[in-house]
Amino acid sequence: MDSPPHRTQRVEIAIDHPAFAGHFPGRPMLPGVALVAEAMEAAAADPALARAIGPAPRLSVVKFLAPVLPGATLEIAFRLEARAVSFSMGEQGRVAATGQFARVDTERDEPR
């Protein structure tokens, strides 16, 4: 059974977001790096998630599943897991991206 989200945040993607320039002429869509940045900023805004991912977040995995168009309102749901902070983002039931940031608050020094 899935655990409930630790936090859910809504993010508005402006119609004139600078990342749309050149991505792609005639059919603008938000680049994946901008989606990851939105997830990272949302996690950093929550004290528990910020502690979990640390000051230099490491992206373990990400999958881009659907385009994000100008004017989208994304919902980002986070889950604290044993070794990662997982996220899922999308709108109106359509998942645009999923991924995981490695947790640094649970890392232990391993013997060398």
C-alpha positions as CSV (number, residue, x, y, z in Angstrom):
1,M,0.0,0.0,0.0
2,D,1.3,3.4,-0.9
3,S,2.1,5.8,1.9
4,P,0.3,9.2,1.8
5,P,2.2,12.2,0.3
6,H,4.3,14.1,2.8
7,R,3.5,17.3,1.1
8,T,1.6,18.4,-2.0
9,Q,2.3,21.7,-3.6
10,R,0.8,23.5,-6.6
11,V,3.0,25.4,-9.1
12,E,1.8,27.7,-11.8
13,I,3.8,27.6,-15.0
14,A,3.6,31.1,-16.6
15,I,2.6,31.3,-20.2
16,D,5.7,33.5,-20.8
17,H,8.1,31.3,-18.8
18,P,11.6,31.9,-20.3
19,A,12.2,28.2,-20.6
20,F,9.6,28.0,-23.4
21,A,11.8,30.1,-25.7
22,G,13.1,27.7,-28.3
23,H,11.4,24.7,-26.7
24,F,9.9,24.1,-29.3
25,P,8.9,26.6,-32.0
26,G,5.2,26.2,-32.8
27,R,4.6,23.8,-29.9
28,P,6.1,25.2,-26.7
29,M,6.7,22.7,-23.9
30,L,8.6,23.0,-20.6
31,P,12.0,21.4,-20.8
32,G,12.7,18.5,-18.3
33,V,15.4,20.5,-16.5
34,A,12.8,23.2,-15.7
35,L,10.5,20.5,-14.3
36,V,13.2,19.1,-12.1
37,A,14.0,22.7,-10.9
38,E,10.4,23.2,-9.9
39,A,10.4,19.9,-7.9
40,M,13.7,20.9,-6.2
41,E,12.5,24.3,-5.3
42,A,9.2,22.9,-3.9
43,A,11.1,20.4,-1.8
44,A,13.5,23.1,-0.6
45,A,10.6,25.2,0.6
46,D,9.5,22.4,3.1
47,P,11.9,22.1,6.1
48,A,11.6,18.3,6.5
49,L,12.1,17.7,2.8
50,A,14.9,20.3,2.6
51,R,16.7,18.4,5.5
52,A,16.2,15.1,3.7
53,I,17.7,16.2,0.3
54,G,20.3,18.5,1.8
55,P,21.8,21.7,0.3
56,A,23.1,20.0,-2.9
57,P,20.3,17.7,-4.0
58,R,21.2,14.6,-6.0
59,L,18.7,13.4,-8.5
60,S,18.7,9.6,-8.5
61,V,16.2,9.0,-11.3
62,V,13.7,11.0,-13.3
63,K,11.1,10.0,-16.0
64,F,9.4,12.5,-18.2
65,L,6.0,11.1,-19.2
66,A,4.0,13.9,-20.7
67,P,4.6,17.5,-22.0
68,V,3.9,20.5,-19.8
69,L,2.5,23.3,-21.8
70,P,2.3,27.1,-21.1
71,G,-0.1,28.0,-18.4
72,A,-0.1,24.6,-16.7
73,T,-0.9,24.3,-13.0
74,L,1.2,21.4,-11.7
75,E,0.6,19.5,-8.5
76,I,3.8,18.1,-7.0
77,A,3.4,15.3,-4.5
78,F,6.4,14.2,-2.4
79,R,6.9,11.0,-0.4
80,L,9.7,10.5,2.2
81,E,11.0,7.0,1.6
82,A,13.9,5.1,3.4
83,R,16.6,6.2,0.9
84,A,14.9,8.8,-1.3
85,V,12.4,11.6,-1.5
86,S,10.1,10.6,-4.4
87,F,8.1,13.1,-6.3
88,S,5.3,12.9,-8.9
89,M,4.1,16.0,-10.8
90,G,1.3,16.6,-13.2
91,E,-2.1,18.2,-13.7
92,Q,-5.7,17.0,-13.9
93,G,-4.8,13.3,-13.3
94,R,-2.1,13.3,-16.0
95,V,1.4,12.6,-14.7
96,A,4.1,14.7,-16.4
97,A,7.2,13.5,-14.5
98,T,8.3,11.3,-11.6
99,G,11.6,11.1,-9.9
100,Q,13.7,10.7,-6.7
101,F,16.2,12.8,-4.9
102,A,18.7,10.8,-2.8
103,R,18.3,11.3,0.9
104,V,21.3,12.7,2.7
105,D,19.8,12.8,6.2
106,T,19.8,8.9,6.4
107,E,23.3,8.4,4.9
108,R,25.9,6.8,7.2
109,D,29.6,6.8,6.8
110,E,30.6,3.5,5.3
111,P,33.9,1.9,6.4
112,R,36.7,2.2,3.8
